[in-house]
Amino acid sequence: MKPCDKNIQKTLDLTKKMIDLANQGVDEREDDACAILYGVLLDSAYKIKRLAEKEKAVHIRKGWWQPEGKSK
């Protein structure tokens, strides 16, 4: 996998962690300020995820994206 593709995959992995943390934070919050914080985190994660998925799709269409362990 090319370094640029690895970075896109790492970004997608990070957004999953952000979404999981935001959901956990909402479930365990104790006040409205926490709800706002986790809402912003969730919103940001989905925006970043959408951008990374678009970039991954571009790399796939160009034939650049190779699964981990494979190289051209």
URKA-V496822 format. One record per residue. N is the residue number from 0. SS is DSSP state (H for helix, E for strand, C for the rest). PSI is psi in whole degrees, -180 to 180 (none if undefined). Layout:
# URKA-V496822
N|SS|PSI, N|SS|PSI
This chain:
# URKA-V496822
0|C|133, 1|C|151, 2|H|-39, 3|H|-36, 4|H|-38, 5|H|-40, 6|H|-38, 7|H|-44, 8|H|-41, 9|H|-37, 10|H|-44, 11|H|-40, 12|H|-42, 13|H|-41, 14|H|-34, 15|H|-43, 16|H|-39, 17|H|-44, 18|H|-44, 19|H|-44, 20|H|-43, 21|H|-44, 22|H|-42, 23|H|-43, 24|H|-41, 25|H|-43, 26|H|-32, 27|H|8, 28|C|156, 29|C|-9, 30|C|172, 31|H|-31, 32|H|-38, 33|H|-39, 34|H|-39, 35|H|-47, 36|H|-50, 37|H|-27, 38|H|-42, 39|H|-42, 40|H|-45, 41|H|-46, 42|H|-45, 43|H|-43, 44|H|-44, 45|H|-36, 46|H|-45, 47|H|-43, 48|H|-44, 49|H|-44, 50|H|-44, 51|H|-40, 52|H|-38, 53|H|-44, 54|H|-39, 55|H|-43, 56|H|-39, 57|H|-45, 58|H|-38, 59|H|-46, 60|H|-36, 61|C|-7, 62|C|14, 63|C|-35, 64|C|122, 65|C|138, 66|C|156, 67|C|135, 68|C|-13, 69|C|146, 70|C|156, 71|C|none
